[in-house]
Amino acid sequence: MPTAADDNRRRPGRFPLRLRRDPVPWDRQRPTWRDARPALIAGALKRSQARPSGNWYVLGATRDITGDRPLGRTVAGTEVVAWRDAGGRLRAGPGACPHLGAPLRDSPVRCGTLVCHWHGLALTGAPFAGWEPYPVHDDGLLVWVRLDAVGGEEPLERPVVPARPEPGGALPAVYQGVGRCEPEDIVANRLDPWHGAWFHPYSFVDLTVVDTPDGEGTAGEGAGGAAGEDGFAVDVSFKVAGRAVVPVRAVFTAPEPRTVVMHIAEGEGRGSVVETHATPLTAPAPDAGPGRPPRTAVIEAVVAASDRRGFALARAAAPLLRPLMRAAAGRLWRDDLAYAERRWELRSTGRFPG
C-alpha cells in the first residue's frame, strides 16, 4: 500500500518546497555501501552495453550548429563535421577535406555550403570529390551522427531517443564536459544511484533506492516495480537552501549502451527528464595509442517540465535560466567525472574491486 510519504510526493502542493524535519548530518546518514552491490551495478551495466545503438553517437546540442559555422568533433577517433544547408537541413560527414586534409570544422558555411578555407573546395552535403556524407539526425535538442565503421552494429534508421516532455511546455538545457575515461565509466556512474547523497550532499539529501533491477529495493512496501524490469527507482530530495528541499521519485534506465535517462516519475516536475549521453572521443584501445588515456564527452540534456502555472514564466526566462541549469549540471559533473576517471584508472591497471 502507498505510504503517506508517497501521497505527499505524488500530489504537489501549493508550494513545491518542503522543510526537512529532523535533518540528518552528512556523516550520520545511513551508509549505502552494502546496498550498492558491485555485482548489481555490473549486471545493469552489462545489460546496457548489450542493447543496440544502431551506431548512433550524440555529436552535440542542436543549438551548437548555427547558420554560418559548422560543428566539428572527433568521435571514437573519427573526425566529423556537421552544418546546415540552405534549407536548414542537417548535413554531416568526414571532418578532413578530401583534397589535402584541411580541418573542415574551421571552415565557414556560405549559403548552406561548407567552403574549405584552404583551397575553396565546396561541399553541399552530397558526395563530392571523395567526400561521403554520414547519416545524421536532429531530434530538436541533440544532434546525432551514425558511424557504421566505428560502431560495427546493425545500423538503425534513427537513434534511440528517450521519451521527453512536449517541447512547447518544457525548458531544456544542454551541458557538455570531457573526462579521461571510457563511455562505460560514465554509464556505470549513473547506474550507481546510491552515491548521490554521500558524494553530492550540496544537491541531494534523504536518498533511498526503492527499486532495483533485481527487485530488491530498500524502501519496502509500495515501491516494488517502480523502475520497471531493468531500472533503478530512487526517492530523493533536491536541496534548495537550508532545510528547504524538493522531494521526488526518480527512475534511472539505460535505453542504449551510451545513454542513461533519469525520469522524474512522481513529485514536483513530474515528467522532467535528464539524459546523460557518453560519446567516445578517442579511438578504441589499442588504436588510441600507448600511454594515452581515453577521452569521453558527457553531453547531458536536462528537460524540465511542470504543470504549475508559473512554469510558463520560467520558459519565458529560458535565456537566463539555461546558464544556471548548465552550471548546476557542471557542478555535479565535476564530481562525477572524477568518479568515472577514477573507475577507469583502476580498471586499466587491474585494480578495480567491482
C-alpha positions in Angstrom: 0.0 0.0 0.0 1.2 3.5 -0.7 2.5 5.4 2.3 1.7 8.9 3.5 5.1 10.0 2.2 4.2 8.6 -1.2 1.0 10.6 -1.2 2.9 13.8 -0.3 5.4 13.2 -3.0 2.9 12.4 -5.7 0.5 15.3 -5.1 2.4 18.6 -5.5 1.0 21.1 -3.0 0.6 24.8 -3.5 4.3 25.3 -3.0 7.0 22.9 -4.4 9.3 23.3 -1.4 9.2 21.2 1.8 11.1 21.7 5.0 13.1 18.7 6.2 12.1 17.5 9.6 15.0 16.4 11.8 17.6 16.6 9.1 20.4 14.1 9.5 24.0 15.4 9.2 26.1 14.0 6.3 28.2 11.7 8.5 25.2 10.3 10.3 23.1 9.3 7.3 22.6 5.6 6.7 25.6 4.0 4.9 24.7 2.7 1.4 27.8 0.6 0.6 26.0 -2.7 1.4 23.1 -1.8 -0.9 25.3 -0.6 -3.7 26.4 -4.2 -4.6 29.1 -4.3 -7.2 27.5 -7.3 -8.9 24.2 -5.5 -9.2 25.7 -2.4 -10.8 27.9 -4.5 -13.1 24.9 -6.5 -14.2 22.9 -3.4 -15.1 25.9 -2.1 -16.9 26.4 -5.3 -18.8 22.8 -5.4 -20.0 23.0 -1.7 -21.1 26.1 -2.5 -23.2 24.2 -5.3 -24.9 21.4 -3.1 -26.2 21.5 -1.8 -29.8 22.6 1.7 -30.5 22.4 1.3 -34.3 25.9 3.0 -34.4 24.5 6.4 -33.4 26.5 8.8 -31.3 25.5 12.2 -29.9 27.5 14.8 -31.6 26.4 17.9 -29.6 23.5 20.2 -29.0 21.2 21.4 -31.8 21.9 24.9 -30.7 25.6 24.3 -31.4 25.1 24.4 -35.2 24.4 27.8 -36.5 23.9 29.0 -40.0 27.4 30.2 -40.7 29.6 27.9 -38.6 29.9 24.1 -38.6 30.2 21.8 -35.6 33.3 19.7 -35.5 34.0 16.8 -33.2 36.2 13.7 -33.1 34.1 10.7 -32.3 35.9 7.5 -31.5 38.9 8.7 -33.4 36.9 9.8 -36.4 36.8 13.4 -37.4 33.2 14.6 -38.0 31.9 17.9 -39.3 28.2 18.9 -39.3 26.4 22.0 -40.6 23.1 23.2 -42.0 22.3 23.6 -45.7 20.4 26.4 -47.3 17.1 24.8 -46.3 18.2 24.3 -42.7 18.7 20.6 -43.1 21.5 19.0 -41.2 24.5 17.7 -43.1 27.5 15.7 -41.8 30.5 13.8 -43.0 34.2 13.4 -42.5 35.9 16.4 -40.9 39.0 16.3 -43.1 38.9 17.9 -46.5 39.4 15.2 -49.2 41.8 17.4 -51.1 44.7 17.9 -48.6 43.1 17.2 -45.3 42.2 20.6 -44.0 40.1 20.7 -40.8 36.7 21.5 -42.1 35.5 22.4 -38.6 37.4 25.7 -39.1 35.8 26.4 -42.5 32.8 28.8 -43.0 29.4 28.0 -44.3 28.1 30.2 -47.1 24.5 29.9 -48.2 24.4 26.4 -46.8 27.6 25.2 -48.5 30.7 24.3 -46.4 33.7 26.0 -48.1 37.1 24.7 -47.3 39.3 27.6 -46.1 42.5 26.1 -47.6 41.6 25.8 -51.3 37.9 26.6 -51.6 36.5 23.0 -52.1 32.8 23.5 -51.6 30.6 20.8 -50.0 26.8 20.8 -50.2 26.4 17.6 -48.2 26.2 15.4 -51.2 29.0 13.0 -52.2 31.8 15.0 -53.9 35.5 14.7 -54.7 35.9 11.6 -52.5 33.9 13.1 -49.6 31.0 10.9 -48.5 28.3 12.1 -46.0 27.3 10.3 -42.8 23.7 9.7 -41.7 22.8 12.4 -39.2 19.7 13.1 -37.1 18.5 16.2 -35.2 15.9 15.4 -32.6 15.3 19.0 -31.8 17.6 19.1 -28.8 20.6 17.0 -29.7 22.4 16.1 -32.9 23.4 12.5 -33.6 25.7 11.0 -36.2 25.8 7.4 -37.4 29.2 5.9 -37.8 28.8 2.3 -39.0 32.5 1.7 -39.4 33.1 2.7 -35.8 30.0 1.1 -34.1 30.1 -2.2 -36.0 26.4 -3.0 -35.2 23.5 -3.5 -37.4 22.5 0.1 -38.4 19.3 1.6 -37.2 17.4 4.2 -39.3 17.1 6.5 -36.3 18.9 6.8 -32.9 17.3 5.5 -29.7 15.9 8.9 -28.4 14.4 8.7 -24.9 10.8 10.0 -24.4 10.7 13.6 -23.4 8.1 16.2 -22.4 6.4 18.1 -25.2 8.8 20.8 -26.4 6.2 23.6 -26.1 5.8 23.0 -22.4 9.4 22.3 -21.4 12.6 24.1 -20.5 15.7 22.4 -22.0 19.4 23.0 -21.4 22.4 21.0 -22.5 25.7 20.6 -20.5 28.9 19.3 -22.1 32.1 18.2 -20.5 35.0 15.8 -21.1 36.7 13.2 -18.9 39.6 10.8 -19.2 37.6 7.6 -19.2 35.5 5.4 -21.4 31.8 5.7 -22.0 31.1 2.7 -19.8 32.6 4.5 -16.8 30.1 7.4 -17.4 27.2 4.9 -17.7 28.3 3.0 -14.6 28.4 6.2 -12.6 24.7 6.8 -13.5 23.8 3.2 -12.7 25.0 3.7 -9.1 22.3 6.0 -7.6 23.4 5.1 -4.0 26.4 7.5 -4.2 24.1 10.6 -4.6 23.6 11.9 -1.0 27.1 10.9 0.0 29.1 12.3 -2.9 26.8 15.2 -3.8 25.4 16.5 -0.4 25.1 20.0 -1.7 22.4 18.8 -4.1 20.8 15.6 -2.8 19.6 14.5 0.7 17.3 11.8 2.1 18.1 9.4 -0.7 16.7 5.9 -0.7 16.8 3.4 -3.6 13.4 1.9 -3.5 13.6 -0.5 -6.5 16.4 -2.1 -8.4 16.7 -4.4 -11.5 16.6 -7.5 -9.1 13.6 -6.2 -7.3 15.4 -5.7 -4.0 14.7 -2.1 -3.1 15.3 -0.8 0.4 12.1 1.1 1.0 9.8 -1.8 1.1 6.1 -1.5 0.8 4.6 0.4 -2.1 7.9 0.6 -4.0 8.0 -2.6 -6.0 8.0 -2.4 -9.7 8.5 1.4 -9.8 11.6 1.1 -12.0 10.2 -1.5 -14.4 12.2 -4.5 -15.5 15.7 -3.0 -15.6 15.9 0.3 -13.8 16.5 2.0 -10.5 13.9 3.9 -8.7 15.0 6.5 -6.1 13.3 8.6 -3.6 15.4 11.7 -3.1 15.1 15.4 -2.2 16.8 18.1 -4.2 18.4 20.5 -1.8 17.4 24.2 -2.3 18.7 26.0 0.7 19.0 25.2 4.4 16.2 22.8 5.3 14.2 23.6 2.1 14.1 20.7 -0.3 12.0 19.4 -3.3 11.2 15.6 -2.8 10.7 13.4 -5.9 10.8 9.9 -7.1 13.3 9.4 -10.0 13.7 6.4 -12.2 17.0 5.6 -14.0 17.2 3.4 -17.1 19.7 2.8 -19.8 18.0 2.5 -23.2 21.2 2.0 -25.2 24.9 1.5 -24.4 25.9 5.1 -24.1 22.8 6.7 -22.6 21.3 6.7 -19.1 18.0 8.5 -18.6 16.5 9.9 -15.3 12.8 10.4 -15.4 11.0 12.3 -12.6 8.2 9.8 -12.1 6.5 11.4 -9.1 6.5 14.7 -7.3 7.4 18.2 -8.4 8.4 18.4 -12.0 6.8 15.1 -12.9 7.7 14.2 -16.5 11.0 16.0 -16.4 14.0 14.2 -17.9 17.8 14.2 -17.6 19.5 12.4 -20.4 23.2 11.6 -19.9 25.0 10.6 -23.2 28.6 9.4 -23.3 30.4 9.9 -26.6 33.8 8.4 -27.0 36.3 10.9 -28.5 39.4 8.8 -28.8 39.7 5.6 -30.9 39.0 2.4 -29.0 42.0 0.8 -27.4 44.5 -0.4 -28.6 44.0 2.0 -31.5 44.2 5.0 -29.2 48.0 4.5 -28.8 50.2 3.6 -25.8 50.2 5.9 -22.8 47.1 7.8 -24.0 44.1 7.7 -21.7 40.8 7.6 -23.4 38.6 10.7 -23.5 34.8 10.7 -23.4 32.4 13.6 -23.8 29.5 13.9 -21.5 26.5 15.5 -23.2 23.7 15.9 -20.8 20.3 17.2 -21.8 18.1 18.5 -19.0 14.4 18.9 -20.0 12.4 20.4 -17.2 8.6 20.3 -17.1 5.9 21.3 -14.7 2.1 21.5 -14.5 2.3 24.7 -12.4 1.0 27.9 -14.0 4.2 29.8 -13.0 6.3 27.5 -15.2 5.3 29.5 -18.2 7.2 32.4 -16.7 10.2 30.1 -16.3 10.0 29.1 -20.0 9.9 32.8 -20.9 13.0 33.4 -18.9 14.8 30.5 -20.6 17.8 32.6 -21.8 18.5 33.5 -18.2 17.8 30.0 -16.7 19.7 27.9 -19.2 23.1 29.0 -17.9 22.0 28.3 -14.4 20.9 24.8 -15.3 24.2 24.2 -17.1 26.1 25.5 -14.1 24.2 23.1 -11.8 24.9 20.2 -14.0 28.5 21.2 -14.3 29.0 21.2 -10.5 27.6 17.6 -10.3 29.8 16.5 -13.2 33.0 17.9 -11.7 32.5 15.3 -9.1 31.1 12.5 -11.3 33.8 12.9 -13.9 36.3 12.4 -11.1 34.4 9.3 -10.1 34.4 8.0 -13.7 38.0 8.8 -14.3 39.0 7.0 -11.1 37.0 4.0 -12.1 38.8 3.9 -15.5 42.2 4.3 -13.8 41.5 1.3 -11.5 40.1 -0.8 -14.4 43.0 -0.1 -16.7 45.5 -1.2 -14.1 43.6 -4.3 -12.9 42.8 -2.8 -9.5 39.0 -2.2 -9.8 37.4 -4.2 -7.0 34.0 -4.4 -8.8 
